[in-house]
């Protein structure tokens, strides 16, 4: 299910949906500055599930090192947008 997303709002909406569905989180908790680990209780195994889901959404292979510095929902959005930019440049 590859989705074409370009604006930050579109990417945030998709990331929010994925986080809510994968981890059964209330959507109101998923805000750009929410910390994945401390605010949303996502652990390292959950992060792998998130990366795999983002691969499905973007159609791009997501390297774990690309997410090494991801800490917040906003960081996830930025990383996805970067993947999308790399795709259009390729």
C-alpha positions as a Markdown table, in Angstrom:
| # | Residue | x | y | z |
|---|---|---|---|---|
| 1 | Unk | 0.0 | 0.0 | 0.0 |
| 2 | Unk | 2.2 | 2.7 | -1.2 |
| 3 | Unk | 1.0 | 6.3 | -0.6 |
| 4 | Unk | 2.2 | 9.4 | -2.2 |
| 5 | Unk | 2.7 | 12.1 | 0.4 |
| 6 | Unk | 4.4 | 15.4 | 0.0 |
| 7 | Unk | 3.3 | 18.0 | 2.5 |
| 8 | Unk | 4.3 | 17.8 | 6.1 |
| 9 | Unk | 0.7 | 17.7 | 7.1 |
| 10 | Unk | 0.0 | 14.7 | 4.9 |
| 11 | Unk | 3.0 | 12.8 | 6.2 |
| 12 | Unk | 2.1 | 13.7 | 9.8 |
| 13 | Unk | -1.4 | 12.4 | 9.2 |
| 14 | Unk | -0.1 | 9.1 | 7.9 |
| 15 | Unk | 2.4 | 8.7 | 10.7 |
| 16 | Unk | -0.3 | 9.5 | 13.2 |
| 17 | Unk | -2.6 | 6.9 | 11.7 |
| 18 | Unk | 0.2 | 4.2 | 11.7 |
| 19 | Unk | 1.1 | 4.9 | 15.3 |
| 20 | Unk | -2.5 | 4.9 | 16.5 |
| 21 | Unk | -3.2 | 1.6 | 14.7 |
| 22 | Unk | 0.0 | -0.3 | 15.3 |
| 23 | Unk | 0.3 | 0.6 | 19.0 |
| 24 | Unk | -3.3 | 1.3 | 19.9 |
| 25 | Unk | -2.5 | 4.9 | 20.9 |
| 26 | Unk | -5.1 | 7.6 | 21.4 |
| 27 | Unk | -4.7 | 10.0 | 18.4 |
| 28 | Unk | -4.7 | 13.0 | 20.7 |
| 29 | Unk | -1.4 | 11.8 | 22.3 |
| 30 | Unk | 0.3 | 11.7 | 18.9 |
| 31 | Unk | 1.6 | 15.2 | 18.5 |
| 32 | Unk | 4.8 | 16.3 | 16.7 |
| 33 | Unk | 6.8 | 16.9 | 19.9 |
| 34 | Unk | 5.7 | 13.7 | 21.7 |
| 35 | Unk | 8.7 | 11.5 | 22.5 |
| 36 | Unk | 8.2 | 8.0 | 21.1 |
| 37 | Unk | 9.9 | 6.3 | 24.0 |
| 38 | Unk | 8.9 | 8.3 | 27.1 |
| 39 | Unk | 5.5 | 9.8 | 26.0 |
| 40 | Unk | 4.2 | 7.0 | 23.8 |
| 41 | Unk | 5.8 | 4.0 | 25.5 |
| 42 | Unk | 7.3 | 2.7 | 22.2 |
| 43 | Unk | 10.2 | 0.4 | 22.8 |
| 44 | Unk | 13.0 | -0.7 | 20.4 |
| 45 | Unk | 11.0 | -3.7 | 19.1 |
| 46 | Unk | 8.1 | -1.4 | 18.4 |
| 47 | Unk | 10.4 | 0.9 | 16.6 |
| 48 | Unk | 11.3 | -1.9 | 14.2 |
| 49 | Unk | 7.6 | -2.5 | 13.6 |
| 50 | Unk | 7.2 | 1.2 | 12.8 |
| 51 | Unk | 10.1 | 1.1 | 10.4 |
| 52 | Unk | 8.6 | -1.9 | 8.6 |
| 53 | Unk | 5.3 | -0.2 | 8.3 |
| 54 | Unk | 6.9 | 3.0 | 6.9 |
| 55 | Unk | 8.6 | 0.8 | 4.3 |
| 56 | Unk | 5.2 | -0.4 | 3.2 |
| 57 | Unk | 3.9 | 3.2 | 3.1 |
| 58 | Unk | 6.8 | 4.8 | 1.3 |
| 59 | Unk | 7.8 | 1.9 | -0.9 |
| 60 | Unk | 11.4 | 2.7 | 0.1 |
| 61 | Unk | 13.8 | 0.5 | 2.1 |
| 62 | Unk | 14.3 | 2.2 | 5.5 |
| 63 | Unk | 17.7 | 1.8 | 6.9 |
| 64 | Unk | 17.7 | 1.5 | 10.7 |
| 65 | Unk | 20.6 | 4.0 | 10.9 |
| 66 | Unk | 18.3 | 6.6 | 9.3 |
| 67 | Unk | 16.2 | 6.3 | 12.4 |
| 68 | Unk | 19.0 | 6.3 | 14.9 |
| 69 | Unk | 18.4 | 9.9 | 16.0 |
| 70 | Unk | 14.6 | 9.7 | 15.7 |
| 71 | Unk | 13.1 | 10.5 | 19.1 |
| 72 | Unk | 9.8 | 12.4 | 18.5 |
| 73 | Unk | 6.8 | 12.0 | 16.2 |
| 74 | Unk | 8.1 | 15.1 | 14.4 |
| 75 | Unk | 11.4 | 13.3 | 13.8 |
| 76 | Unk | 9.6 | 10.4 | 12.2 |
| 77 | Unk | 7.7 | 12.8 | 10.0 |
| 78 | Unk | 11.0 | 14.5 | 9.0 |
| 79 | Unk | 12.6 | 11.1 | 8.3 |
| 80 | Unk | 9.7 | 10.0 | 6.1 |
| 81 | Unk | 9.8 | 13.3 | 4.2 |
| 82 | Unk | 13.5 | 12.8 | 3.6 |
| 83 | Unk | 12.8 | 9.3 | 2.2 |
| 84 | Unk | 10.2 | 10.7 | -0.1 |
| 85 | Unk | 12.5 | 13.5 | -1.3 |
| 86 | Unk | 15.2 | 10.9 | -2.0 |
| 87 | Unk | 12.7 | 8.9 | -4.0 |
| 88 | Unk | 11.7 | 11.9 | -6.2 |
| 89 | Unk | 15.3 | 12.8 | -6.8 |
| 90 | Unk | 16.3 | 9.3 | -7.8 |
